Amino acid sequence: MIKADDFIEEAGRAGFDFYTGVPCSFLTPLINGVLSTPALNYVGAASEGEAVAIASGAWLAGRRTVVMCQNSGLGNAVNPLTSLNHPFRIPTLFLTTWRGEPGIPDEPQHEIMGQITQDLIALMRLEQAPFPQARQALGPALDHAAARMEETGLPYAFVVRKDDVEERDLDQAPRALSSPGRREDFPASGERPARAAVLERFLSVVPEEAAVIATTGKCGRELFTLADRKQHLYQVGSMGGASGMGLGVALNTDKPVVVLDGDGAALMKLGTFATVGAYGPRRLVHVLLDNGVHDSTGGQATVSPSVDFAAIALACGYRYAASASSLDGFEAAFRTALAAGGPAMIHLRIAPGSMKVLGRPTVKPADVARRFRDFVTA
């Protein structure tokens, strides 16, 4: 058994300085220790997949990250670990617990995951090791993990057993209620704009120092086709993770950060709205391009026509939210969002469909990630 403060000290010496995750009773001492250490950042995520996305964003902003979660949440993390971290070669130290360890009584819902935890990690082609059992083993284990992540560009997992870490009290003030944000609506008549037209207008007004994360599918493909810039990250896979990535970047840079999201993706990780609102990055602008369909998979309808994303954003703590359905309305809202301070949401209803001649990014995801990281950390 080790002390949480010993792990935190050795992890800090190895460069790990940004934590995110979802609690588990096995992790309580570690999470309490991180939350009680003023010099550290911990973002409490709404889901395990969201935590992986947030950590990926923090890495893109130059931090060395740790994700902590219960093994029952591994299923939520599989998608970003395999379709975000793997293609972009984004490392993180991944601490997962071993609930349902064979031979140790536990709740029935942990039985299957307890039997397959290590196999599932291996199936994702991630290296792993048991969590260090002694104080003197921490340094070498963390150094090895950091070295392997540097070599592979992939996450490295420690599996935490019950009572691996000594109990630790929590020293954290309650989170204060946020004051209401401001809403604007920019109504318009006529046809809704195409996404490509919105992106063209966006490219004409976005500040050069802004980092831009485009959601998976045709949004990123159209942005790349219109203008490939080093400050663009074209998300592939990990649907719904763009806003979490944007949060991770925005919490660790003074540059403006813009997330170009879609209705289907936003609905998939709607809990991230609450996390963004709670942690309140002042320079984050969340643009939601809502065409009411899953455009990349044949145009199947989403449920977005009945959803007021601007109202949801305000209810979750965003400082500014706007709805629009025209290019001029979008531009006015975007300029206001940049000036007003965020987090800000712009919900723009657009027409379905995409560019007739639409390519795919020709820059490999790992290269996109590293040039983006160089831009953000410059």
NUTOR-685720 format. One record per residue (C-alpha): residue in one letter; z, x, y. Coordinates in nm, 2 decimals. Each point is the difference from the previous one (the first is absolute). Layout:
<sites>
r/z/x/y
A/Z/X/Y;
...
</sites>
This chain:
<sites>
r/z/x/y
M/0.00/0.00/0.00;
I/-0.08/0.12/0.35;
K/0.09/-0.11/0.35;
A/-0.26/-0.18/0.22;
D/0.07/0.24/0.28;
D/-0.08/0.30/-0.22;
F/-0.34/-0.16/-0.09;
I/-0.07/-0.08/0.37;
E/0.09/0.36/0.10;
E/-0.22/0.16/-0.26;
A/-0.29/-0.24/0.06;
G/0.02/0.08/0.37;
R/-0.01/0.37/-0.08;
A/-0.32/-0.07/-0.20;
G/-0.15/-0.19/0.30;
F/0.05/-0.36/-0.10;
D/0.09/-0.19/0.32;
F/-0.14/-0.36/-0.03;
Y/0.13/-0.26/-0.24;
T/-0.10/-0.35/-0.09;
G/0.05/-0.23/-0.28;
V/0.15/-0.31/-0.16;
P/0.37/0.01/-0.11;
C/0.13/0.02/-0.36;
S/0.36/0.02/-0.10;
F/-0.07/0.34/-0.16;
L/-0.13/0.12/0.33;
T/0.28/-0.14/0.22;
P/0.17/0.34/0.06;
L/-0.33/0.17/0.10;
I/-0.11/-0.28/0.23;
N/0.34/-0.03/0.15;
G/0.00/0.38/0.06;
V/-0.34/0.00/0.17;
L/0.09/-0.30/0.22;
S/0.33/0.17/0.10;
T/-0.18/0.32/0.10;
P/-0.12/-0.04/0.37;
A/-0.26/0.28/-0.03;
L/-0.19/-0.18/-0.27;
N/-0.24/-0.29/0.01;
Y/0.02/-0.28/-0.26;
V/-0.23/-0.30/0.00;
G/0.12/-0.29/-0.21;
A/-0.32/-0.15/-0.14;
A/-0.07/-0.36/-0.11;
S/-0.16/0.12/-0.33;
E/-0.04/0.32/-0.20;
G/-0.38/0.00/0.07;
E/0.07/-0.03/0.37;
A/0.24/0.30/-0.02;
V/-0.27/0.21/-0.16;
A/-0.24/-0.09/0.28;
I/0.26/0.07/0.27;
A/0.07/0.34/-0.15;
S/-0.37/0.07/-0.02;
G/-0.03/-0.07/0.38;
A/0.30/0.22/0.07;
W/-0.16/0.29/-0.20;
L/-0.32/-0.06/0.20;
A/0.21/0.06/0.31;
G/0.14/0.33/-0.13;
R/0.32/-0.10/-0.18;
R/0.11/0.09/-0.36;
T/0.10/-0.33/-0.15;
V/0.23/-0.16/-0.26;
V/-0.05/-0.35/-0.16;
M/0.29/-0.16/-0.18;
C/-0.01/-0.31/-0.22;
Q/0.11/-0.17/-0.31;
N/-0.22/0.05/-0.31;
S/-0.05/-0.38/-0.01;
G/-0.20/0.05/0.32;
L/-0.23/0.26/-0.15;
G/-0.25/-0.28/-0.06;
N/-0.01/-0.07/0.37;
A/-0.06/0.37/0.06;
V/-0.27/0.06/-0.25;
N/-0.28/-0.12/0.22;
P/0.06/0.23/0.30;
L/0.11/0.30/-0.22;
T/-0.34/-0.02/-0.19;
S/-0.24/-0.13/0.27;
L/0.15/0.16/0.31;
N/0.20/0.31/-0.08;
H/-0.23/0.12/-0.27;
P/-0.34/-0.02/0.17;
F/0.14/0.11/0.34;
R/0.22/0.27/-0.17;
I/0.31/-0.11/0.19;
P/0.32/0.13/-0.15;
T/0.35/-0.15/0.01;
L/0.32/0.07/-0.19;
F/0.04/-0.32/-0.20;
L/0.36/-0.09/-0.12;
T/0.00/-0.28/-0.25;
T/0.30/-0.12/-0.20;
W/0.03/-0.06/-0.37;
R/0.13/-0.35/-0.03;
G/-0.02/-0.12/-0.36;
E/0.04/0.35/-0.15;
P/0.00/-0.05/-0.38;
G/0.36/0.00/-0.14;
I/0.16/-0.09/0.34;
P/0.08/-0.37/0.05;
D/-0.18/-0.15/0.30;
E/-0.16/-0.33/0.12;
P/-0.27/-0.15/-0.23;
Q/-0.27/0.03/0.27;
H/0.03/0.38/-0.02;
E/-0.06/0.03/-0.37;
I/-0.37/0.06/-0.01;
M/-0.02/0.21/0.31;
G/0.29/0.21/-0.13;
Q/-0.21/0.08/-0.31;
I/-0.32/0.09/0.19;
T/0.12/0.16/0.33;
Q/-0.09/0.36/-0.09;
D/-0.32/-0.11/-0.18;
L/-0.11/-0.20/0.30;
I/0.05/0.30/0.24;
A/-0.19/0.22/-0.24;
L/-0.28/-0.26/-0.03;
M/-0.04/0.03/0.38;
R/-0.05/0.37/-0.06;
L/0.30/0.09/0.20;
E/0.23/0.29/-0.09;
Q/0.37/-0.10/-0.05;
A/0.34/0.14/-0.09;
P/0.35/-0.14/-0.05;
F/0.21/-0.01/0.32;
P/0.20/0.33/0.02;
Q/0.34/-0.04/-0.16;
A/0.19/0.29/0.18;
R/0.03/0.13/0.35;
Q/-0.15/0.34/-0.09;
A/-0.30/-0.16/-0.15;
L/-0.10/-0.19/0.31;
G/-0.16/0.28/0.19;
P/-0.23/0.13/-0.28;
A/-0.10/-0.35/-0.10;
L/-0.09/-0.10/0.36;
D/-0.18/0.33/0.06;
H/-0.20/-0.06/-0.32;
A/-0.09/-0.35/0.10;
A/-0.11/0.11/0.34;
A/-0.21/0.28/-0.14;
R/-0.17/-0.24/-0.25;
M/-0.07/-0.25/0.27;
E/-0.15/0.27/0.22;
E/-0.23/0.11/-0.29;
T/-0.11/-0.34/-0.12;
G/0.02/-0.21/0.32;
L/0.17/-0.27/-0.21;
P/0.34/-0.16/-0.02;
Y/0.27/0.15/-0.22;
A/0.26/-0.23/-0.16;
F/0.37/0.04/-0.08;
V/0.15/-0.26/-0.24;
V/0.36/-0.09/0.11;
R/0.24/-0.12/-0.27;
K/0.32/-0.20/0.05;
D/0.28/0.21/0.15;
D/-0.22/0.30/0.08;
V/0.13/-0.01/0.35;
E/0.36/-0.04/0.11;
E/0.09/-0.32/0.20;
R/-0.05/0.03/0.38;
D/0.11/-0.23/0.27;
L/-0.24/-0.14/0.26;
D/0.04/0.08/0.37;
Q/-0.26/-0.23/0.17;
A/0.02/-0.24/0.29;
P/-0.14/-0.35/-0.05;
R/-0.36/-0.04/0.12;
A/-0.01/-0.20/0.33;
L/-0.20/-0.31/0.04;
S/-0.33/0.06/0.19;
S/-0.09/-0.19/0.32;
P/-0.30/-0.22/-0.01;
G/-0.34/0.16/0.06;
R/-0.28/-0.12/0.22;
R/-0.31/-0.19/-0.11;
E/-0.34/-0.05/0.16;
D/-0.29/-0.21/-0.12;
F/-0.36/0.06/0.09;
P/-0.19/-0.31/-0.10;
A/-0.38/0.00/-0.01;
S/-0.28/-0.23/-0.08;
G/-0.31/0.09/-0.19;
E/-0.06/0.21/-0.31;
R/0.26/0.25/-0.12;
P/-0.11/0.36/0.02;
A/-0.10/0.21/-0.30;
R/0.24/0.27/-0.12;
A/-0.26/0.27/0.09;
A/-0.02/-0.13/0.35;
V/0.38/0.01/0.03;
L/0.01/0.36/-0.13;
E/-0.27/0.10/0.25;
R/0.20/-0.15/0.28;
F/0.32/0.16/-0.14;
L/-0.17/0.35/-0.01;
S/-0.09/-0.04/0.37;
V/0.36/-0.07/0.11;
V/0.23/0.18/-0.24;
P/0.17/0.31/0.15;
E/-0.13/0.33/-0.14;
E/0.35/0.11/-0.08;
A/0.06/-0.31/-0.22;
A/0.03/0.03/-0.38;
V/-0.19/-0.28/-0.18;
I/0.07/-0.13/-0.35;
A/-0.27/-0.24/-0.13;
T/0.09/-0.23/-0.29;
T/-0.18/0.02/-0.34;
G/-0.34/-0.16/-0.05;
K/-0.27/-0.07/0.25;
C/0.21/0.06/0.31;
G/0.03/0.37/-0.08;
R/-0.35/0.03/-0.11;
E/-0.14/-0.16/0.32;
L/0.22/0.22/0.21;
F/-0.13/0.31/-0.18;
T/-0.36/-0.12/0.04;
L/0.05/-0.06/0.37;
A/0.19/0.32/0.08;
D/0.16/0.26/-0.22;
R/0.29/0.16/0.19;
K/0.27/0.24/-0.11;
Q/0.26/-0.24/0.12;
H/-0.12/-0.27/-0.24;
L/0.15/-0.06/-0.34;
Y/-0.21/-0.23/-0.22;
Q/0.24/-0.15/-0.25;
V/-0.13/-0.04/-0.35;
G/0.19/-0.21/-0.25;
S/0.37/-0.07/0.06;
M/-0.09/-0.34/0.15;
G/0.26/-0.12/0.25;
G/0.13/0.35/0.06;
A/-0.17/0.08/0.33;
S/0.28/-0.15/0.22;
G/0.27/0.19/-0.20;
M/-0.20/0.32/0.04;
G/-0.04/-0.07/0.37;
L/0.38/-0.05/0.03;
G/0.06/0.34/-0.17;
V/-0.23/0.17/0.24;
A/0.12/-0.17/0.31;
L/0.37/0.08/-0.07;
N/-0.09/0.37/0.00;
T/-0.24/0.06/0.28;
D/-0.03/-0.07/0.38;
K/-0.37/-0.08/-0.04;
P/-0.12/-0.36/0.01;
V/-0.05/-0.14/-0.35;
V/-0.24/-0.29/-0.08;
V/-0.02/-0.18/-0.33;
L/-0.32/-0.19/-0.06;
D/0.11/-0.26/-0.26;
G/-0.15/-0.30/-0.18;
D/0.13/-0.34/-0.08;
G/0.00/0.04/-0.38;
A/0.16/0.34/0.03;
A/0.27/-0.12/0.24;
L/0.09/-0.29/-0.21;
M/0.04/0.22/-0.30;
K/0.28/0.20/0.17;
L/0.12/-0.25/0.26;
G/0.35/0.15/-0.04;
T/-0.11/0.31/0.19;
F/-0.02/-0.21/0.32;
A/0.38/-0.03/-0.02;
T/0.05/0.38/-0.06;
V/-0.23/0.08/0.29;
G/0.18/-0.24/0.23;
A/0.34/0.14/-0.10;
Y/-0.08/0.36/0.05;
G/-0.20/-0.07/0.32;
P/-0.24/0.29/0.05;
R/-0.09/-0.03/0.37;
R/-0.36/0.14/-0.03;
L/-0.12/-0.20/-0.30;
V/-0.27/-0.26/0.04;
H/-0.08/-0.22/-0.30;
V/-0.34/-0.15/0.02;
L/-0.06/-0.28/-0.26;
L/-0.37/-0.08/-0.05;
D/0.01/-0.34/-0.16;
N/-0.33/-0.13/-0.15;
G/0.17/-0.24/-0.24;
V/-0.15/0.15/-0.31;
H/0.02/0.30/-0.24;
D/-0.33/0.14/0.13;
S/-0.02/0.30/-0.23;
T/0.02/-0.21/-0.32;
G/-0.25/-0.27/0.07;
G/0.15/-0.21/0.28;
Q/0.27/-0.19/-0.18;
A/0.22/-0.19/0.25;
T/0.35/0.12/0.09;
V/0.27/-0.23/0.13;
S/-0.01/0.15/0.35;
P/-0.14/-0.31/0.18;
S/0.34/-0.15/-0.03;
V/0.19/0.31/0.11;
D/0.10/0.10/0.35;
F/0.03/0.37/-0.03;
A/0.10/0.05/0.37;
A/0.29/-0.24/-0.05;
I/0.11/0.17/-0.32;
A/-0.01/0.34/0.18;
L/0.22/-0.12/0.28;
A/0.24/-0.16/-0.24;
C/0.02/0.34/-0.18;
G/0.09/0.18/0.32;
Y/-0.33/0.12/0.14;
R/0.02/0.05/0.38;
Y/-0.34/-0.15/0.08;
A/-0.24/-0.22/-0.18;
A/-0.33/-0.15/0.09;
S/-0.26/-0.23/-0.16;
A/-0.37/0.02/0.08;
S/-0.34/-0.10/-0.13;
S/-0.24/0.18/0.23;
L/-0.09/0.36/0.09;
D/0.13/-0.03/0.36;
G/0.32/-0.16/-0.12;
F/0.05/0.28/-0.25;
E/-0.06/0.27/0.27;
A/0.24/-0.17/0.24;
A/0.27/-0.03/-0.27;
F/-0.05/0.36/-0.12;
R/0.03/0.14/0.35;
T/0.31/-0.20/0.06;
A/0.15/0.11/-0.33;
L/-0.06/0.37/0.08;
A/0.17/-0.05/0.34;
A/0.28/-0.23/-0.11;
G/0.15/0.21/-0.28;
G/0.03/-0.10/-0.36;
P/0.01/-0.08/-0.26;
A/-0.28/-0.23/0.10;
M/-0.21/-0.24/-0.20;
I/-0.35/-0.12/0.08;
H/-0.12/-0.27/-0.23;
L/-0.38/-0.03/0.05;
R/-0.19/-0.27/-0.19;
I/-0.35/0.13/-0.09;
A/-0.30/-0.11/-0.19;
P/-0.05/0.07/-0.37;
G/-0.26/0.25/-0.10;
S/-0.07/0.37/0.06;
M/-0.27/0.24/0.11;
K/-0.32/-0.02/-0.20;
V/-0.03/0.37/-0.04;
L/0.35/0.11/-0.09;
G/0.08/0.34/-0.14;
R/0.32/0.14/-0.14;
P/0.20/0.29/0.14;
T/-0.16/0.33/-0.11;
V/0.31/0.20/0.08;
K/0.23/0.03/-0.30;
P/0.33/-0.18/0.03;
A/0.21/0.32/-0.03;
D/-0.21/0.15/0.28;
V/0.04/-0.31/0.22;
A/0.37/0.02/-0.05;
R/0.03/0.36/0.10;
R/-0.22/-0.01/0.31;
F/0.19/-0.32/0.10;
R/0.33/0.19/-0.05;
D/-0.12/0.29/0.20;
F/-0.10/-0.24/0.28;
V/0.34/-0.18/0.01;
T/0.21/0.32/-0.02;
A/-0.21/0.20/0.26;
</sites>
